[in-house]
Amino acid sequence: MANASAVNRPAVLSDLIPGSRARDVALVVGGAALTGLAAQLSFPLPGSPVPVTGQTFAVVLVGAALGMNRAALSMALYMLAGLAGLPWFAGGTSGFGASFGYVIGFVAAAAVVGRLAERGGDRTVPRTVGTMIVGNLVIYAFGLPVLVAVAQTDLGTGIAVGVLPFLLGDALKIAIAAGLLPAAWRLSRH
């Protein structure tokens, strides 16, 4: 009997929504759309080809809420639609540019955050903070090398314009996620 209850226990928040294939498709499309909308909250940084956006917050939330597979598919859809010309990358752009490596990192980060969430990485504040830090590091791991290559700059300059200016904002986004996700789980129990 213990195994049956473990099977029925939701792994991620979106598992609380009844449905199957149609629900999954709607969640994948919705996650991509949320990220596209969050990308429009875009503020250029002087000296950096990478703007401050709401994208990374959307990516880690989508990862935690949808789980590994749906979140990765959602970010892949976001990326492919932007490459196809849909103007929903940062500031209404599309295609490949200096910040495209971060978009590639969204797919990997959503999968990693989703997998960690499936294992309970979004149920307490400390776990959520750790999960979100890992997700942001994955985004930087993909974004920084592409930025350095496309901008034809050295690693130090890449870090100065593509990582350091974003750390405070990332800390704020992580704090918000650490408040929202565990609270959503607590609410779901009632």
KOLTITOR-737469 format. One record per residue (C-alpha): x, y, z; residue in three letters. Coordinates in steps of 0.001 Angstrom, whole numbers, padded with zeros to 6 digits. Example, Ala and Ser with C-alpha at 12.3 -4.5 7.8 and 13.67 -1.06 7.14 Angstrom:
REM KOLTITOR-737469
(site (012300,-004500,007800),"ALA")
(site (013670,-001060,007140),"SER")
This chain:
REM KOLTITOR-737469
(site (000000,000000,000000),"MET")
(site (002888,002393,000647),"ALA")
(site (004007,002079,-002972),"ASN")
(site (000552,003001,-004253),"ALA")
(site (000510,006272,-002307),"SER")
(site (004023,007105,-003491),"ALA")
(site (002897,006595,-007094),"VAL")
(site (-000057,008960,-006616),"ASN")
(site (001990,011638,-004862),"ARG")
(site (002619,014631,-007151),"PRO")
(site (006277,015012,-008073),"ALA")
(site (005921,018681,-009076),"VAL")
(site (003252,021342,-008649),"LEU")
(site (001766,020877,-012121),"SER")
(site (001016,017249,-011264),"ASP")
(site (-001726,018626,-009025),"LEU")
(site (-003651,019662,-012170),"ILE")
(site (-005860,016839,-013404),"PRO")
(site (-005352,015635,-016958),"GLY")
(site (-002852,013876,-019112),"SER")
(site (-001564,014558,-022627),"ARG")
(site (-003669,017684,-023268),"ALA")
(site (-002638,019065,-019868),"ARG")
(site (001008,018373,-020631),"ASP")
(site (000818,020121,-024012),"VAL")
(site (-000891,023129,-022428),"ALA")
(site (001744,023266,-019682),"LEU")
(site (004622,023076,-022176),"VAL")
(site (003146,025826,-024353),"VAL")
(site (002222,027877,-021287),"GLY")
(site (005763,027628,-019889),"GLY")
(site (007223,028792,-023191),"ALA")
(site (004713,031660,-023361),"ALA")
(site (005465,032697,-019766),"LEU")
(site (009156,032828,-020595),"THR")
(site (008439,034837,-023742),"GLY")
(site (006384,037318,-021738),"LEU")
(site (009041,037523,-019020),"ALA")
(site (011624,038264,-021729),"ALA")
(site (009735,041450,-022544),"GLN")
(site (010630,042761,-019090),"LEU")
(site (013973,043749,-020522),"SER")
(site (016337,046492,-019428),"PHE")
(site (019613,047100,-021261),"PRO")
(site (022786,047326,-019211),"LEU")
(site (025375,049884,-020284),"PRO")
(site (028396,048067,-021690),"GLY")
(site (026728,044651,-021855),"SER")
(site (025090,042943,-024837),"PRO")
(site (022980,040982,-022320),"VAL")
(site (019961,042800,-020848),"PRO")
(site (018389,042251,-017458),"VAL")
(site (015158,040319,-018027),"THR")
(site (012544,038267,-016259),"GLY")
(site (013475,035215,-018332),"GLN")
(site (015683,033434,-015827),"THR")
(site (012991,033728,-013161),"PHE")
(site (010450,032218,-015557),"ALA")
(site (012859,029436,-016519),"VAL")
(site (013495,028276,-012954),"VAL")
(site (009809,028549,-012045),"LEU")
(site (008796,026573,-015134),"VAL")
(site (011448,023993,-014296),"GLY")
(site (010232,023591,-010738),"ALA")
(site (006538,023612,-011622),"ALA")
(site (006636,021329,-014666),"LEU")
(site (009370,018833,-013866),"GLY")
(site (012301,017782,-016000),"MET")
(site (010701,016594,-019236),"ASN")
(site (007889,019100,-019617),"ARG")
(site (010149,021991,-018576),"ALA")
(site (012894,021025,-021037),"ALA")
(site (010313,020702,-023824),"LEU")
(site (008846,024060,-022861),"SER")
(site (012210,025824,-023078),"MET")
(site (013075,023990,-026305),"ALA")
(site (009790,025290,-027752),"LEU")
(site (010653,028794,-026531),"TYR")
(site (014104,028581,-028135),"MET")
(site (012916,027104,-031446),"LEU")
(site (010081,029610,-031813),"ALA")
(site (012552,032463,-031243),"GLY")
(site (014949,030990,-033788),"LEU")
(site (012067,030701,-036251),"ALA")
(site (011478,034449,-035949),"GLY")
(site (008866,034830,-033213),"LEU")
(site (009943,038072,-031512),"PRO")
(site (009861,036860,-027938),"TRP")
(site (013482,036826,-026897),"PHE")
(site (014638,039712,-024708),"ALA")
(site (013225,043019,-025869),"GLY")
(site (011138,041502,-028666),"GLY")
(site (014070,040075,-030607),"THR")
(site (014525,036689,-032228),"SER")
(site (017339,034653,-033735),"GLY")
(site (020933,034154,-032704),"PHE")
(site (022965,036810,-030888),"GLY")
(site (025472,037318,-028098),"ALA")
(site (022927,036300,-025465),"SER")
(site (021706,033173,-027291),"PHE")
(site (023895,030902,-025164),"GLY")
(site (021752,031861,-022182),"TYR")
(site (018674,030739,-024140),"VAL")
(site (020358,027388,-024820),"ILE")
(site (021105,027239,-021106),"GLY")
(site (017394,027714,-020382),"PHE")
(site (016680,024263,-021801),"VAL")
(site (019337,022604,-019658),"ALA")
(site (018520,024655,-016557),"ALA")
(site (014795,023909,-016806),"ALA")
(site (015590,020195,-017054),"ALA")
(site (017984,020274,-014091),"VAL")
(site (015675,022384,-011911),"VAL")
(site (012765,020174,-012942),"GLY")
(site (014614,017034,-011954),"ARG")
(site (015650,018530,-008623),"LEU")
(site (012043,019619,-008011),"ALA")
(site (010835,016089,-008772),"GLU")
(site (013111,014973,-005938),"ARG")
(site (011717,017586,-003521),"GLY")
(site (014113,020410,-004329),"GLY")
(site (011343,023017,-004196),"ASP")
(site (009519,022008,-001027),"ARG")
(site (011524,023891,001597),"THR")
(site (013212,027266,001532),"VAL")
(site (016799,025921,001811),"PRO")
(site (016213,023275,-000854),"ARG")
(site (014577,025802,-003157),"THR")
(site (017485,028206,-002752),"VAL")
(site (019926,025413,-003637),"GLY")
(site (017837,024302,-006616),"THR")
(site (017579,027841,-007966),"MET")
(site (021303,028483,-007525),"ILE")
(site (022077,025325,-009502),"VAL")
(site (019635,026414,-012226),"GLY")
(site (021246,029836,-012528),"ASN")
(site (024732,028310,-012661),"LEU")
(site (023619,026071,-015530),"VAL")
(site (022335,029116,-017429),"ILE")
(site (025677,030886,-016936),"TYR")
(site (027595,027751,-017957),"ALA")
(site (025945,027896,-021377),"PHE")
(site (025567,031647,-021737),"GLY")
(site (029052,032820,-020856),"LEU")
(site (031012,030797,-023457),"PRO")
(site (028670,031874,-026268),"VAL")
(site (028838,035500,-025124),"LEU")
(site (032650,035379,-025085),"VAL")
(site (032755,033776,-028548),"ALA")
(site (030169,036016,-030245),"VAL")
(site (031390,039236,-028605),"ALA")
(site (034988,038150,-029306),"GLN")
(site (036142,039074,-025839),"THR")
(site (038208,037433,-023129),"ASP")
(site (036749,035420,-020245),"LEU")
(site (037323,038170,-017673),"GLY")
(site (035415,040704,-019743),"THR")
(site (032714,038119,-020411),"GLY")
(site (032264,037574,-016676),"ILE")
(site (032269,041340,-016085),"ALA")
(site (029476,041980,-018612),"VAL")
(site (027651,038642,-018677),"GLY")
(site (027649,037408,-015071),"VAL")
(site (028563,039950,-012399),"LEU")
(site (025888,042563,-013228),"PRO")
(site (023193,039901,-012861),"PHE")
(site (024113,038332,-009528),"LEU")
(site (022103,040719,-007343),"LEU")
(site (019008,040305,-009513),"GLY")
(site (019451,036539,-009506),"ASP")
(site (019667,036585,-005707),"ALA")
(site (016392,038513,-005592),"LEU")
(site (014706,036089,-008012),"LYS")
(site (015960,033155,-005939),"ILE")
(site (014570,034727,-002771),"ALA")
(site (011171,035209,-004418),"ILE")
(site (011146,031621,-005698),"ALA")
(site (012191,030375,-002256),"ALA")
(site (009141,032102,-000839),"GLY")
(site (006677,031086,-003556),"LEU")
(site (007397,027435,-004226),"LEU")
(site (007414,026039,-000670),"PRO")
(site (004321,028159,000079),"ALA")
(site (002547,026681,-002947),"ALA")
(site (003338,023174,-001691),"TRP")
(site (001995,024049,001770),"ARG")
(site (-001198,025417,000212),"LEU")
(site (-001590,022291,-001915),"SER")
(site (-001789,020156,001214),"ARG")
(site (-004881,022033,002403),"HIS")
